[in-house]
């Protein structure tokens, strides 16, 4: 399998080799090298609103495919646990419900809502039982307001903790009342895109295509003032409004005070987009399926209903369709025998260059091709 090197000087660099998008072995290896240690958005505390509430789900279904369950215990503490019984591997909770404990219906093993082993019939004779390995694995859970994040192999501390991925976004938006955002499932959706997951992310990571692909968005965003800022494992594209009515009312404490900000487009490596508009937030979760297919989930959180579907945050379904069309065409193009890699615009494709550099560095650090 190929090795990848991206020149840190964007003016000299070439885009990542096409093999990254087409090699099926590499697609499998990035599950561990890029995704397992990253932080993933899993929803909000309202999924388990009261004591004894259970919410099972699969993290990045068809890719990481990890069965997990959110619980809220009698002390109203929220926990994130493996949803796989430590006896014979059965899925414990199959649908949202309310219960005093977790009970596997295969052989009756029970766990507390914090994942600790509680009881098991017909196991008196088993030596050295129970032990810590009979508890359900508890995953780290990071809270930002009511929003929840986890990592399969990461921890809350250390160089790959939540601050490395989310800290710059939190700091930039420290003035925003993130606890007041309300999830609107009827405004949320999921799309299947016929392209590699990284091609979808690359499209998001540059505003270069906006005047050519998104006529509606280009009418409200001042492309001349469009700015990309790079951080460790994230970046920000700052959309400036053409019209005063379509921008945030920023407090003096904001580092962007005085600017006509229409949108904060935050990307968090490897697969999350947080699009903040004056009306609220659209979270986009990119879920790889295979080298030629990706599922993208749009989760809508509303802060100001009166401003919903206005400004840069309007007609998002249309913007998505426009992005799908161009990304699916790129998917066809990268299979060409005449394409290997391209070059970057120094002024407009810093985000894509940054993305490719992280990929190459993480693969090299993990000893992957």
Residue, then its C-alpha position, 0 to 999 in steps of 0.5 A: x500500500x502507498x505512503x503519503x507525504x504532504x509538503x508543509x509549504x502549501x505553495x510547493x505541496x501536491x494534494x494527497x495521492x489518489x490511492x488514499x481514496x481508492x485503496x480498500x486496505x487503507x480504508x480499513x486501516x484508517x478506522x483505527x489510525x484516524x477515527x478510533x482515537x478521535x472525538x466523535x459527536x454522539x448527541x445531547x443529554x436530552x437523549x437520557x432526560x431522566x433517572x433510569x433512561x437508556x439510549x442505545x446506538x451504534x457509533x458510526x454504523x457500518x464503519x466503526x460499528x461500535x454498539x454503545x448505550x447512554x444511561x442516566x443513573x439514580x444520581x442523575x449522572x450520565x454514563x456511556x457504556x459498551x452495549x455488549x454483555x461481558x458474558x457471551x457478547x449479546x447486545x444488551x439494550x436494543x431500544x430506548x427505555x427506562x430501567x433500574x439496571x441493565x439486564x442481558x436477556x440471553x442469560x440474565x447477567x445484570x449491570x448497574x447503570x454505571x456499568x458495574x457488574x451486579x449479578x449472574x445466575x448459575x455462576x457460583x462455581x466460577x473461580x475468580x468471578x466476578x472481576x473487573x473484566x466482567x464490568x461493562x467498558x465505560x467510555x470517556x464522555x466529554x460535555x460541551x453544554x448539553x452536547x456529548x462527545x466520546x472516543x473509543x481509544x482516547x482519554x479525557x487527558x493527554x495530547x489527544x484529549x478533547x481540548x486538542x480537537x474541540x478546544x479552539x471552537x469552544x474558546x472562539x464561541x465562549x460567549x455563545x449560550x450553547x446550553x440553550x440550543x434545542x434539538x429539532x429532529x424534524x429538521x434533521x436528516x441523513x443523506x447518502x453520497x456516492x463518494x469517499x468520505x475524505x472527498x466530502x470533507x475536502x469539499x467542506x474545507x474550502x470556500x473556493x468553490x462557493x462562487x462556482x457551485x453555490x449561487x444562493x450562498x454566494x449571494x449572502x456571503x462576501x467571498x472576498x472576506x472569506x477567511x480560513x483559520x487553522x488549529x491543531x485538529x480543527x479549523x474555522x472558515x469565517x463567513x462574512x455577511x453582505x447584509x447586516x440583517x444576516x449576521x450575529x449580534x456579537x458581544x464585545x467579549x467576542x474576538x470577532x466583535x465588529x465583524x459581520x459574521x454570517x456563519x462560523x464553519x468549524x471542522x473537527x478532524x476527521x469527520x465533523x462539521x459544526x455550522x453555527x448560524x444566527x438561528x442555531x447549529x447544523x452538525x454534520x457527521x460524515x460516516x464512511x461506508x466504503x471507498x465509494x459511499x458515505x452517509x452524512x447526518x445533519x443534526x439541527x439545533x435551534x437557538x432562535x426560531x424566528x431567524x431559522x432558515x435565513x442568511x447563510x443558514x438558509x436552504x441547506x438542503x439545496x446547498x447539500x444537493x449542490x455539494x453532493x453533485x460536485x463531490x460525486x463527480x470528483x469520485x468518478x474523476x479520481x478513478x481516471x488513469x490520467x489523474x494522480x494528484x493536484x496542487x493547492x490554491x495558496x489563498x483558498x485551500x489552506x483547509x484542504x492542505x491542513x487536512x491532508x497533512x494531518x492524515x499523512x502525519x497520523x498514518x506515519x505516526x501509526x506506522x501505517x502505509 
